[in-house]
Amino acid sequence: REQDFDLQLLERAVQGEERPVEHKERQRSHSDEWLTLSSTPMRELDLEPLDYQLDLSKE
């Protein structure tokens, strides 16, 4: 059973069904030596706050 499930996951990954549309690979150049990535710029306001207002007296 577990092997069948693993095989199904592997087949889906090979077919590209596991990836969302935006993560599909683009056509590669003739060399696999280059790594292409895309990043999203972030600001401090986009990050999670470090100080949480917790009331520990209730615990």
C-alpha positions as CSV (number, residue, x, y, z in Angstrom):
1,R,0.0,0.0,0.0
2,E,2.6,2.5,1.0
3,Q,4.7,1.7,-2.0
4,D,1.7,2.2,-4.3
5,F,1.1,5.6,-2.7
6,D,4.7,6.6,-3.0
7,L,4.7,5.5,-6.6
8,Q,1.6,7.6,-7.3
9,L,3.2,10.7,-5.7
10,L,6.3,10.1,-7.8
11,E,4.3,9.8,-11.0
12,R,2.5,13.0,-10.2
13,A,5.7,14.9,-9.5
14,V,7.2,13.7,-12.8
15,Q,4.1,14.8,-14.6
16,G,4.2,18.2,-12.9
17,E,0.8,17.9,-11.2
18,E,2.2,18.7,-7.8
19,R,3.4,22.2,-8.8
20,P,1.1,25.2,-8.9
21,V,0.9,26.9,-12.3
22,E,3.3,29.7,-11.2
23,H,6.0,27.2,-10.3
24,K,6.2,25.5,-13.7
25,E,9.7,25.3,-15.0
26,R,10.6,27.6,-17.9
27,Q,12.5,26.4,-20.9
28,R,16.1,25.9,-19.9
29,S,19.1,27.1,-21.7
30,H,21.6,24.6,-23.1
31,S,23.4,24.4,-19.7
32,D,22.2,23.2,-16.4
33,E,25.0,25.1,-14.6
34,W,22.8,28.2,-13.9
35,L,20.2,28.6,-11.2
36,T,17.4,31.0,-11.8
37,L,15.2,32.2,-9.0
38,S,12.7,34.9,-8.4
39,S,12.2,36.8,-5.1
40,T,9.6,39.0,-3.7
41,P,10.9,42.2,-2.1
42,M,9.8,42.5,1.6
43,R,9.5,45.4,3.9
44,E,9.7,45.4,7.7
45,L,5.9,45.9,7.8
46,D,5.4,42.7,5.9
47,L,7.1,40.6,8.6
48,E,5.5,39.2,11.6
49,P,5.9,41.3,14.8
50,L,8.4,40.0,17.3
51,D,6.6,41.2,20.4
52,Y,3.4,39.5,21.2
53,Q,1.1,41.0,23.8
54,L,0.5,38.0,25.9
55,D,-1.1,38.0,29.3
56,L,0.7,35.2,31.2
57,S,-1.3,35.8,34.4
58,K,-4.3,34.0,32.9
59,E,-2.3,30.7,32.6
